[in-house]
Amino acid sequence: MEIHIIDLLIILLYFAVALGLGILVSKRAKKNLNSYFLGNNSLPWWMLGVSDASGMFDITGTMWLVYVLFVYGFKSVWMPWVWPTFNQIFLMVYLSIWLRKSNVMTGAQWIETRFGNSTGAKLSHISVVIFALVSVIGFIAYAFKGIGKFAAVFFPWDISPDVYAMILMSLTAIYAVKGGMFSVVITEFLQFMVLSVASLSIGIIAFTMVSPEQLQAVVPPGWMTPFFGWTLDLDWTGLIDEVNTKILADGYSMFGIFFIMVLFQGILKSMAGPAPNYDMQRVLATRSPKEAAKMNWFVNVVLIFPRYVLITGITVLALVFFSSELHDMGTRIDFEMILPYIIRNILPVGLVGLLLSGLFAAFMSNYAATINAAPAYVVNDIYKRFINPHASDHTYVRLSYITTIAFVIIGFAFGFVVESINQVTLWIVSALYGGYTASNILKWYWWRFNGYGYFWGMIAGIAASMVIPMAFPSLHALWAFPYVLAVSLVGCIAGSLLTKPEPDVVLMRFYMQIKPWGYWRPVLKMARRYYPDFAPNKRLPRDLFNIVVGVVWQVSLVLTPITLVTKQYDLLIGVVASVIVTSLILKFSWWNNLDEAGRETLPADFQQRVAAGPDVTPGTPTPGMLDGLTPGKATVS
């Protein structure tokens, strides 16, 4: 069945409107680098939250989530923890506040806040740029594989999936290249509205067409519960036998062990903070630390319900009306194609066009946000810093165009060699991020960690994430994470302890500006020699409490649309009650305390006091005395 001409016209109209809107606002991005990459820090937190949610509502990830809900049922709510999805809770509780206090443009530039401008800091800076650019290429390949497979099902032309991917990704790159952050955020806002309407429509169709008895007849026992033991205990024999083979191939039969692993690596990844990609750019683009925290809260609020209404609606329709066709495919079954097959075969004319516009919008959002991150690192963190620091803003913006195009082409090349969405997903979230985690945990919580330790930890981790999958091709990507993490951790500790600590003034400036909790006692002693009344961050118990409550809140939000569309009302009542209770707790324990965390800044006279010394009355220092972060007089004892 080819797509109806009405649906095709709706899709083409949407593309025209999105491209036109993106180009229309592109003039605002040409002023300077801050306009291009951060929107001049003028966009409200709720709009950035919708933009970030739209970027996460990607078509490739949606295809994967439909697949895992189809195969694993309600237990699939735990499977996105491989990213991990609950990193948004860590960000909203405290990490986005810490990050936004740095007042920088990119994650690599943030390194100066932590390590100064020593040789080790410069090496760390380079390692972050390398990781960011490798991850951008990985995410482009991830989008490439999903959008090509999806488009080939619908469009009437006899073109391969890879060619479709190249065409659609090139069109999307036009407004992302031209408009930078302004175009990305404005068009993503439009895209999210379209996608939400389409998602709710699919949920209503599934809710009205499928009864609980129909659904119960096509799923195995245990499919409709999120609870589990050590083993998965889902037997698809007699329903769709090939699903059992897929479960074995995925390696999730021992579901208890899988859960422990994703929880372990998820906590570590979340503590490390956001990777240097579009998620971090949204945090840095907010107006203030307080708004950065609110933005990450709002991402959960606006993203989860419409996305999981769509995912559940498509899955329910596939189970009831498409199971026999899937069963007949035998070993040729491709579960990643459930989403496009259902849209093509079940939905009515008009709604198909609207939903496809929404899903293409989701793809455009995620992809545009990803490629917007690449030039920020190449132009701001390499060209401007090391090659031509005095070029005009026009030159920097023009080079950003060129950089984006180059990375799109490289991402296309990798997309051609990737075999499946699941393959690239697991490599990104397990192997590659295993190399990122150790360095980026220690940078927040350990005072002795220095630029050399960060550099060697990152380089060792990135190298291990490349080598281990090639050396042990049968090793599941999820189980590769501990090995990559261990290699990276050795690099971190050895690199730090075999070299000198960062200068006193660098450590004090970071600690007093960001105020992290962790092992910072030696630096606190230094700071109190200059500021006897300086108080450390004592919010660790409250932050940990809010994280636990926030994770329960997020999981309950995910289960709400799933239980609603499937009409599991007993469980629905429980999860809605959980949402209400956890929301009230967060209101009083987290939201009401944001002013306290957000307004803390570096003391205004920090430069003068450190220049004068801890035992001298502050005077007027020589201008530029501390330029370059000259070490202060205090020493660690």
Stockholm file with secondary structure:
# STOCKHOLM 1.0

chainA/1-637         MEIHIIDLLIILLYFAVALGLGILVSKRAKKNLNSYFLGNNSLPWWMLGVSDASGMFDITGTMWLVYVLFVYGFKSVWMPWVWPTFNQIFLMVYLSIWLRKSNVMTGAQWIETRFGNSTGAKLSHISVVIFALVSVIGFIAYAFKGIGKFAAVFFPWDISPDVYAMILMSLTAIYAVKGGMFSVVITEFLQFMVLSVASLSIGIIAFTMVSPEQLQAVVPPGWMTPFFGWTLDLDWTGLIDEVNTKILADGYSMFGIFFIMVLFQGILKSMAGPAPNYDMQRVLATRSPKEAAKMNWFVNVVLIFPRYVLITGITVLALVFFSSELHDMGTRIDFEMILPYIIRNILPVGLVGLLLSGLFAAFMSNYAATINAAPAYVVNDIYKRFINPHASDHTYVRLSYITTIAFVIIGFAFGFVVESINQVTLWIVSALYGGYTASNILKWYWWRFNGYGYFWGMIAGIAASMVIPMAFPSLHALWAFPYVLAVSLVGCIAGSLLTKPEPDVVLMRFYMQIKPWGYWRPVLKMARRYYPDFAPNKRLPRDLFNIVVGVVWQVSLVLTPITLVTKQYDLLIGVVASVIVTSLILKFSWWNNLDEAGRETLPADFQQRVAAGPDVTPGTPTPGMLDGLTPGKATVS
#=GR chainA/1-637 SS CCCCHHHHHHHHHHHHHHHHHHHHGGGGGGSCHHHHHHGGGCSCHHHHHHHHHHHHSCHHHHHHHHHHHHHHGGGGGGGGGGTTTTHHHHIIIIIHHHHHTTCCSSHHHHHHHHHTTSHHHHHHHHHHHHHHHHHHHHHHHHHHHHHHHHHHHHCSSCCCHHHHHHHHHHHHHHHHHHHHHHHHHHHHHHHHHHHHHHHHHHHHHHHHHCCHHHHHHTSCTTTTCSCCCSSCCCCCTTTCTHHHHHHHHHTCSSHHHHHHHHHHHHHHHHHHCCCTTHHHHHHHTSSSHHHHHHHHHHHHHHHHHHHHHHHHHHHHHHHHHSHHHHHHHGGGCCGGGHHHHHHHHTSCTTHHHHHHHHHHHHHHHHHHHHHHHHHIIIIIIIIIIIICTTCCHHHHHHHHHHHHHHHHHHHHHHHHHCCCHHHHHHIIIIIIHHHHHHHHHHHHHBTTCCHHHHHHHHHHHHHHHHHHHHHCTTSCHHHHHHHHHHHHHHHHHHHHHTSCCCCHHHHHHHHHHHCCCSBCHHHHHHHHHHCTTCCCCCCHHHHHHHHHHHHHHHHHHHHHHHHHHTTCHHHHHHHHHHHHHHHHHHHHHTGGGHHHHHTCCCCTTHHHHHHHCTTSCCCCCCTTTTTTCCCCSCCCC
#=GC SS_cons         CCCCHHHHHHHHHHHHHHHHHHHHGGGGGGSCHHHHHHGGGCSCHHHHHHHHHHHHSCHHHHHHHHHHHHHHGGGGGGGGGGTTTTHHHHIIIIIHHHHHTTCCSSHHHHHHHHHTTSHHHHHHHHHHHHHHHHHHHHHHHHHHHHHHHHHHHHCSSCCCHHHHHHHHHHHHHHHHHHHHHHHHHHHHHHHHHHHHHHHHHHHHHHHHHCCHHHHHHTSCTTTTCSCCCSSCCCCCTTTCTHHHHHHHHHTCSSHHHHHHHHHHHHHHHHHHCCCTTHHHHHHHTSSSHHHHHHHHHHHHHHHHHHHHHHHHHHHHHHHHHSHHHHHHHGGGCCGGGHHHHHHHHTSCTTHHHHHHHHHHHHHHHHHHHHHHHHHIIIIIIIIIIIICTTCCHHHHHHHHHHHHHHHHHHHHHHHHHCCCHHHHHHIIIIIIHHHHHHHHHHHHHBTTCCHHHHHHHHHHHHHHHHHHHHHCTTSCHHHHHHHHHHHHHHHHHHHHHTSCCCCHHHHHHHHHHHCCCSBCHHHHHHHHHHCTTCCCCCCHHHHHHHHHHHHHHHHHHHHHHHHHHTTCHHHHHHHHHHHHHHHHHHHHHTGGGHHHHHTCCCCTTHHHHHHHCTTSCCCCCCTTTTTTCCCCSCCCC
//
